[in-house]
Amino acid sequence: MSVMTDRKPVAARGQSLDDTAKRIIELLQDDGRLSYSAIAKDVGLSEAAVRHRVQKLIDSGVMQVVAVTDPLQMGFARQAMIGIKVNGNIREVAAELATMHQLDYIVITTGRFDILAEIVAESDDELLDIVSAQIGALDRVVATETFVYLRLEKQTYAWGVR
């Protein structure tokens, strides 16, 4: 499992993507199983060069190639977003939350909540335990609100590149 803590936007890390890298990313956003040979034909590079480019994009943290599933169809009983209000250092609380394996997405945000965390739970009891006994027990957490997902209507990661 990869945990994306301390990641910075690409521009902040001093990397810039050339047009070929951007096209490779676009192709893989559309079809993550696309072969290196098909990508090579599209971008005008050898298959080996594409393989190297893709690995470099993965190693640098620019992209990941993963199978995205619907947890509810994979046997998990509940998926929810948890809004968390914090009193104190938000980053420290986010780092504590990142150690909880049931939380798959944690983001510091503005608005009504300081942190949003997504949970995939095997049961209602597990969801209740995580929200009340684990998240709610953190010293600087002052309030939580849980939004249980009823049905996944849309999930896409093909937002392109800039």
C-alpha positions, 0 to 999 in steps of 0.5 A: 500500500502506498501512502502519499504523505509529504507529496508536493505538486509536480511544479513545486518539486521542480519537475516539468513534463514535456509533451510526450510525458503528458501524452503518455499520462493521458493515454494511461488515464484513458486505459491503464492497461494500454500496452507499451507498444501501443503507446510507443506508436502514438507518441513516436518512441520505441517501446523501451523508451516508453517503458523507461518513461512510464517507470520514471513517471511512477518512480517520481510520484507523478502517477500511479498505475493501479486497479481502481475498484468499487469497494462495495462490490469487493465485499466491503459493507461501508464506504464513507467520507468523514469530515473532521474538525481539529483544534491545533496542528492540522498536519499532525492530526492528518499524519496520525490519521494516515497511520489508520489502514482503513482510511484510504484518502486523507486531505487537509481542506478549507471550509466546514472541516479541516480534514476529510478522510475516506474510509472503507469498512467491513461492517457498520460496527467497524465504521462506528469503531473507527469514527468514535473510538479511533478518530474521535479519541484523538486529542485534537479532534473536536468533531466528526461528521460521517457521510455514508456512500449509498451508491457510486455514480461516477468515479474517473481519474481522466482529468488530463494534464496541464 
